[in-house]
């Protein structure tokens, strides 16, 4: 994400730390990601990708703020919000 001198994920070592890796792939945050997906499904959101999580793209306007709040909660729970 170009926020640190080392471009690699601190937990996966040989994988570049991209937003996609952190939000969707890194095993370190799997359990938090599962909770986020369940919460989104409860809202009727079945798409789990960066455009949805970061901008609530394609989401009904009545649910956009809830999606963004859940994404921020994920970032807080993973203690990664301050890194972004």
N, CA and C of each residue as an Amber inpcrd file, in Angstrom:
protein
   252
   0.8300000  -1.1980000   0.0000000   0.0000000   0.0000000   0.0000000
   0.8700000   1.2550000   0.0000000   2.1950000   1.0640000  -0.0750000
   3.1540000   2.1610000  -0.1060000   3.1270000   3.0300000   1.1410000
   2.7150000   2.4710000   2.2570000   2.6910000   3.2180000   3.5070000
   3.8350000   2.8210000   4.4230000   4.5970000   1.8210000   4.0340000
   5.7180000   1.3520000   4.8440000   6.9130000   1.1300000   3.9290000
   8.0890000   1.0820000   4.5170000   9.2920000   0.8490000   3.7300000
   9.2890000  -0.5260000   3.0870000   8.7610000  -1.5130000   3.7860000
   8.6900000  -2.8770000   3.2710000   7.3470000  -3.0600000   2.5690000
   7.3500000  -3.3640000   1.2630000   6.0830000  -3.4670000   0.5280000
   5.3410000  -4.7870000   0.7410000   5.9110000  -5.6840000   1.5530000
   5.3140000  -7.0040000   1.7270000   4.4460000  -7.0750000   2.9690000
   3.4500000  -7.9230000   2.8850000   2.5530000  -8.1490000   4.0190000
   3.3780000  -8.6380000   5.2020000   3.2170000  -8.0320000   6.3720000
   4.0100000  -8.4510000   7.5290000   3.7060000  -9.8740000   8.0040000
   2.5650000 -10.4200000   7.5910000   2.1860000 -11.7580000   8.0270000
   2.4180000 -12.8110000   6.9500000   2.3490000 -12.4120000   5.7010000
   2.5180000 -13.3690000   4.6020000   3.9230000 -13.3080000   3.9880000
   4.7160000 -12.3920000   4.4060000   6.1240000 -12.1970000   4.0570000
   6.3880000 -12.0260000   2.5510000   6.0620000 -12.9890000   1.7220000
   6.4290000 -12.9120000   0.3030000   5.3100000 -12.3620000  -0.5840000
   4.2190000 -11.9200000   0.0060000   3.0810000 -11.3860000  -0.7450000
   3.0870000  -9.8600000  -0.6020000   2.9750000  -9.1730000  -1.7280000
   2.8820000  -7.7160000  -1.6700000   1.6290000  -7.3140000  -0.9060000
   1.7920000  -6.3440000  -0.0420000   0.6420000  -5.8700000   0.7260000
  -0.1160000  -4.8430000  -0.0970000  -1.1720000  -5.3070000  -0.6840000
  -2.0660000  -4.4350000  -1.4400000  -3.3740000  -4.3270000  -0.6690000
  -4.1760000  -3.3900000  -1.0570000  -5.4820000  -3.2650000  -0.4130000
  -6.2950000  -4.5350000  -0.6510000  -6.2010000  -5.0790000  -1.8530000
  -6.9180000  -6.3090000  -2.1720000  -6.4510000  -7.4510000  -1.2660000
  -5.1430000  -7.5960000  -1.0930000  -4.6240000  -8.6660000  -0.2340000
  -5.1170000  -8.4900000   1.2010000  -4.9610000  -7.2960000   1.7290000
  -5.3560000  -7.0450000   3.1100000  -6.8540000  -7.2650000   3.3300000
  -7.6770000  -6.6600000   2.4840000  -9.1220000  -6.7000000   2.6960000
  -9.7590000  -8.0350000   2.3260000  -9.2000000  -8.7350000   1.3230000
  -9.8970000  -9.8990000   0.7830000  -9.1490000 -11.2200000   0.8930000
  -7.8420000 -11.2070000   1.1340000  -7.0850000 -12.4460000   1.0290000
  -6.2420000 -12.8270000   2.2430000  -5.7000000 -11.8880000   2.9570000
  -4.7230000 -12.1950000   4.0080000  -5.3230000 -13.1380000   5.0570000
  -4.6660000 -14.2840000   5.2570000  -5.1770000 -15.2490000   6.2370000
  -5.2260000 -14.6990000   7.6640000  -4.4010000 -13.7270000   7.9510000
  -4.3590000 -13.1310000   9.2920000  -5.7350000 -12.5830000   9.7030000
  -6.4920000 -12.0930000   8.7360000  -7.7630000 -11.4280000   9.0310000
  -8.9800000 -12.2380000   8.5900000  -8.7780000 -13.5190000   8.3570000
  -9.8630000 -14.3790000   7.8630000 -11.0930000 -14.3380000   8.7750000
 -10.9050000 -14.5050000  10.0640000 -12.0630000 -14.5600000  10.9680000
 -12.8200000 -13.2330000  10.9780000 -12.1060000 -12.1230000  10.9170000
 -12.7640000 -10.8140000  10.8590000 -13.5120000 -10.6460000   9.5390000
 -12.9290000 -11.1690000   8.4680000 -13.5390000 -11.0890000   7.1460000
 -14.8340000 -11.9030000   7.0960000 -14.8290000 -13.0680000   7.7320000
 -16.0340000 -13.9100000   7.7740000 -17.1650000 -13.1690000   8.4860000
 -16.8470000 -12.5160000   9.5880000 -17.8590000 -11.7410000  10.3200000
 -18.4000000 -10.6220000   9.4390000 -17.5100000  -9.9170000   8.7510000
 -17.9310000  -8.8290000   7.8700000 -18.8490000  -9.3520000   6.7670000
 -18.4880000 -10.4640000   6.1580000 -19.3340000 -11.0400000   5.1090000
 -20.7120000 -11.4120000   5.6480000 -20.7730000 -11.9800000   6.8320000
 -22.0630000 -12.3470000   7.4360000 -22.9050000 -11.1030000   7.6980000
 -22.2710000 -10.0540000   8.1940000 -22.9930000  -8.8110000   8.4640000
 -23.5240000  -8.1950000   7.1730000 -22.7150000  -8.2580000   6.1160000
 -23.1590000  -7.7230000   4.8310000 -24.3200000  -8.5360000   4.2670000
 -24.2280000  -9.8580000   4.3830000 -25.3230000 -10.7070000   3.9090000
 -26.6280000 -10.3840000   4.6360000 -26.5210000 -10.0890000   5.9290000
 -27.7090000  -9.7310000   6.7050000 -28.3620000  -8.4550000   6.1650000
 -27.5580000  -7.6120000   5.5250000 -28.0880000  -6.3910000   4.8990000
 -28.5870000  -6.6410000   3.4820000 -28.3730000  -7.8670000   2.9990000
 -28.7600000  -8.1870000   1.6310000 -27.6640000  -7.9000000   0.6180000
 -26.4410000  -7.6860000   1.0960000 -25.3060000  -7.4040000   0.2140000
 -24.5400000  -8.7040000   0.0120000 -24.5130000  -9.1890000  -1.2070000
 -23.8460000 -10.4680000  -1.4850000 -22.5220000 -10.2980000  -2.2160000
 -22.2550000  -9.1170000  -2.7340000 -20.9900000  -8.8550000  -3.4200000
 -19.9380000  -8.5050000  -2.3810000 -18.7960000  -9.1900000  -2.4520000
 -17.7200000  -8.9390000  -1.4890000 -16.4560000  -8.6330000  -2.2800000
 -16.3090000  -7.3630000  -2.6490000 -15.1300000  -6.9220000  -3.3840000
 -14.7660000  -5.5130000  -2.9140000 -13.6250000  -5.0180000  -3.3800000
 -13.1730000  -3.7010000  -2.9300000 -14.1280000  -2.5680000  -3.2880000
 -14.6520000  -2.5140000  -4.5170000 -15.5790000  -1.4120000  -4.8020000
 -16.7700000  -1.3780000  -3.8430000 -17.2790000  -2.5330000  -3.4870000
 -18.4020000  -2.5810000  -2.5510000 -17.9660000  -2.1350000  -1.1590000
 -16.8520000  -2.6720000  -0.6780000 -16.4120000  -2.3830000   0.6790000
 -15.9400000  -0.9450000   0.8830000 -15.3020000  -0.3810000  -0.1180000
 -14.7050000   0.9410000   0.0390000 -15.5920000   2.0910000  -0.4240000
 -16.5550000   1.7970000  -1.2420000 -17.3960000   2.8750000  -1.7150000
 -18.8530000   2.5340000  -1.7880000 -19.1660000   1.3160000  -1.3670000
 -20.5430000   0.8370000  -1.4220000 -21.0970000   0.9430000  -2.8390000
 -20.2220000   0.6870000  -3.8270000 -20.6070000   0.7260000  -5.2280000
 -21.6400000  -0.3470000  -5.5280000 -22.6810000   0.0370000  -6.2190000
 -23.7110000  -0.9040000  -6.6090000 -24.6760000  -1.2610000  -5.4860000
 -24.5670000  -0.5820000  -4.3790000 -25.4330000  -0.8460000  -3.2230000
 -26.5330000   0.2070000  -3.1900000 -27.7250000  -0.2180000  -2.8690000
 -28.8300000   0.7210000  -2.7140000 -28.4220000   1.8240000  -1.7480000
 -28.7680000   3.0430000  -2.0850000 -28.3390000   4.1960000  -1.2760000
 -28.7760000   4.0960000   0.1830000 -29.8560000   3.4000000   0.4550000
 -30.3140000   3.2610000   1.8400000 -29.3990000   2.3540000   2.6670000
 -28.5480000   1.5660000   1.9880000 -27.6460000   0.6500000   2.6970000
 -26.1800000   1.0800000   2.6330000 -25.8660000   2.0920000   1.8340000
 -24.4710000   2.4830000   1.6520000 -23.7710000   2.8570000   2.9530000
 -24.3970000   3.6530000   3.7730000 -23.7420000   4.0700000   5.0160000
 -23.5220000   2.8780000   5.9400000 -24.4320000   1.9260000   5.9530000
 -24.2630000   0.7320000   6.7880000 -23.0800000  -0.1040000   6.2980000
 -22.9320000  -0.2350000   4.9750000 -21.8080000  -0.9850000   4.4130000
 -20.5000000  -0.3120000   4.7880000 -20.4370000   0.9880000   4.6490000
 -19.2120000   1.7130000   4.9930000 -18.9070000   1.6320000   6.4830000
 -19.9270000   1.6680000   7.3210000 -19.7280000   1.5270000   8.7730000
 -19.1610000   0.1490000   9.0970000 -19.6870000  -0.8820000   8.4460000
 -19.1880000  -2.2460000   8.6810000 -17.7520000  -2.3930000   8.2060000
 -17.4160000  -1.7690000   7.0920000 -16.0340000  -1.8040000   6.6070000
 -15.1090000  -1.1080000   7.6010000 -15.5200000   0.0240000   8.1140000
 -14.7090000   0.7290000   9.1240000 -14.5730000  -0.1020000  10.3910000
 -15.6230000  -0.7930000  10.7830000 -15.5530000  -1.6650000  11.9620000
 -14.5380000  -2.7810000  11.7280000 -14.5210000  -3.3490000  10.5160000
 -13.5290000  -4.3650000  10.1560000 -12.1170000  -3.7950000  10.3020000
 -11.9080000  -2.5970000   9.7870000 -10.5870000  -1.9710000   9.8870000
 -10.1960000  -1.7260000  11.3400000 -11.1400000  -1.3070000  12.1500000
 -10.8590000  -1.0960000  13.5800000 -10.5340000  -2.4130000  14.2800000
 -11.3240000  -3.4380000  14.0340000 -11.1170000  -4.7300000  14.6980000
  -9.7960000  -5.3720000  14.3160000  -9.3390000  -5.1060000  13.1090000
  -8.0630000  -5.6750000  12.6670000  -6.8900000  -4.7820000  13.0710000
  -7.1870000  -3.6710000  13.7090000  -6.1650000  -2.6880000  14.1140000
  -5.3700000  -2.1660000  12.9240000  -6.0110000  -2.0770000  11.7760000
  -5.3300000  -1.6250000  10.5690000  -5.7750000  -0.2400000  10.1190000
  -6.7760000   0.3150000  10.7520000  -7.2930000   1.6200000  10.3280000
  -6.2050000   2.6890000  10.3680000  -5.3820000   2.6830000  11.4000000
  -4.3420000   3.6960000  11.5190000  -3.2620000   3.5560000  10.4630000
  -3.1560000   2.3820000   9.8270000  -2.1460000   2.1740000   8.7930000
  -2.5760000   2.7280000   7.4470000  -3.8780000   2.9730000   7.2800000
  -4.3790000   3.4150000   5.9760000  -4.2840000   4.9110000   5.8170000
